[in-house]
Amino acid sequence: MKKEVKQDIKQMFKKWLIEVKGLPEFSKAGNRSTACDYPYRVGKVCKLEKISIEKLVANIDTILPQYETSGKKSNRGKEGHSSVISALRYFREFSGKKPAKAKAPKVSQNKPKTSKA
């Protein structure tokens, strides 16, 4: 039954990619395309992380940054022209999570000292 849940979520994700995001299921040549690849990439991340797809949904905000450009698993994220990163970003959106906002750097309120000349 657990495998069925995983397949259901992956199928729902694929359907969402096609119907909501407008990603192609097949290329012009008839090969499987983006909407087929991204669920596969999400499944691959689950295997690498040794977690269920449900755990990925719950922890996407801590897992995704690890695969981003400066993350500790960025080499994996860059695989397939960064399709792993893209798949995780779409999966976060699909799961209803909003991207974490980056904290703005603190700006000093002190005025710069002027030199006496």
C-alpha positions as CSV (number, residue, x, y, z in Angstrom):
1,M,0.0,0.0,0.0
2,K,2.9,2.4,0.8
3,K,4.1,2.1,-2.8
4,E,0.6,2.9,-4.0
5,V,0.6,6.2,-2.1
6,K,4.0,7.1,-3.6
7,Q,2.7,6.4,-7.1
8,D,-0.5,8.3,-6.4
9,I,1.5,11.4,-5.3
10,K,3.9,11.1,-8.2
11,Q,1.0,10.7,-10.7
12,M,-0.8,13.7,-9.2
13,F,2.4,15.7,-9.4
14,K,2.8,14.7,-13.1
15,K,-0.8,15.7,-13.8
16,W,-0.3,19.0,-12.0
17,L,2.8,19.8,-14.1
18,I,0.9,19.2,-17.3
19,E,-2.5,20.8,-16.5
20,V,-1.5,23.6,-14.1
21,K,2.1,24.5,-15.1
22,G,1.7,23.6,-18.8
23,L,4.9,21.5,-19.0
24,P,5.0,19.0,-21.9
25,E,4.6,15.3,-21.3
26,F,6.2,14.4,-24.6
27,S,8.7,16.2,-26.8
28,K,8.1,17.0,-30.5
29,A,9.9,13.8,-31.3
30,G,7.5,11.8,-29.1
31,N,10.0,11.1,-26.3
32,R,9.0,11.5,-22.6
33,S,9.6,15.0,-21.5
34,T,9.7,17.3,-18.5
35,A,6.4,16.3,-16.9
36,C,7.6,12.7,-16.9
37,D,11.1,13.5,-15.7
38,Y,10.3,15.6,-12.7
39,P,8.4,13.0,-10.8
40,Y,11.2,10.6,-11.5
41,R,13.7,13.2,-10.1
42,V,11.6,13.7,-7.0
43,G,11.6,9.9,-6.4
44,K,15.3,9.8,-6.9
45,V,15.8,12.4,-4.1
46,C,13.5,10.3,-1.8
47,K,15.8,7.4,-2.4
48,L,19.0,9.4,-1.8
49,E,17.5,10.9,1.4
50,K,16.1,7.5,2.4
51,I,12.7,9.1,3.1
52,S,9.1,8.6,1.8
53,I,7.5,11.1,-0.5
54,E,5.3,12.1,2.4
55,K,8.4,13.0,4.4
56,L,9.7,15.0,1.5
57,V,6.5,17.0,1.4
58,A,6.8,17.7,5.2
59,N,10.6,18.6,4.9
60,I,10.9,20.2,1.5
61,D,11.9,23.5,3.0
62,T,15.0,22.0,4.6
63,I,15.8,19.5,1.9
64,L,15.6,21.8,-1.2
65,P,18.3,24.2,0.0
66,Q,20.7,21.3,0.2
67,Y,20.3,20.7,-3.5
68,E,20.4,24.4,-4.5
69,T,23.5,26.0,-6.1
70,S,25.3,26.6,-2.8
71,G,24.0,23.6,-0.9
72,K,26.0,20.7,0.4
73,K,24.4,18.4,-2.2
74,S,24.5,20.9,-5.1
75,N,26.4,18.5,-7.4
76,R,23.3,16.2,-7.2
77,G,21.0,19.2,-7.8
78,K,22.9,20.2,-10.9
79,E,22.4,16.8,-12.6
80,G,20.5,16.8,-15.8
81,H,20.9,20.5,-16.5
82,S,19.7,21.3,-12.9
83,S,16.5,19.3,-13.4
84,V,16.7,18.0,-9.8
85,I,16.6,21.5,-8.5
86,S,13.8,22.5,-10.8
87,A,11.8,19.3,-10.0
88,L,12.2,20.0,-6.2
89,R,11.1,23.7,-6.7
90,Y,8.0,22.6,-8.6
91,F,7.3,19.9,-6.1
92,R,7.5,22.5,-3.3
93,E,4.9,24.6,-5.1
94,F,2.8,21.5,-5.9
95,S,2.8,20.6,-2.2
96,G,1.4,24.0,-1.3
97,K,4.6,25.2,0.4
98,K,5.7,28.8,-0.3
99,P,9.4,29.5,-0.8
100,A,11.2,30.6,2.4
101,K,11.9,34.3,2.1
102,A,15.6,35.2,2.3
103,K,16.5,37.4,5.2
104,A,17.6,40.9,4.1
105,P,21.1,41.9,5.2
106,K,21.2,44.3,8.0
107,V,22.0,47.8,6.9
108,S,23.9,50.0,9.3
109,Q,21.8,53.0,10.4
110,N,25.0,54.9,11.4
111,K,26.1,57.7,9.1
112,P,29.5,57.4,7.7
113,K,32.2,59.5,9.4
114,T,33.4,62.4,7.3
115,S,37.1,63.2,7.4
116,K,38.2,66.7,8.1
117,A,40.3,68.1,5.4
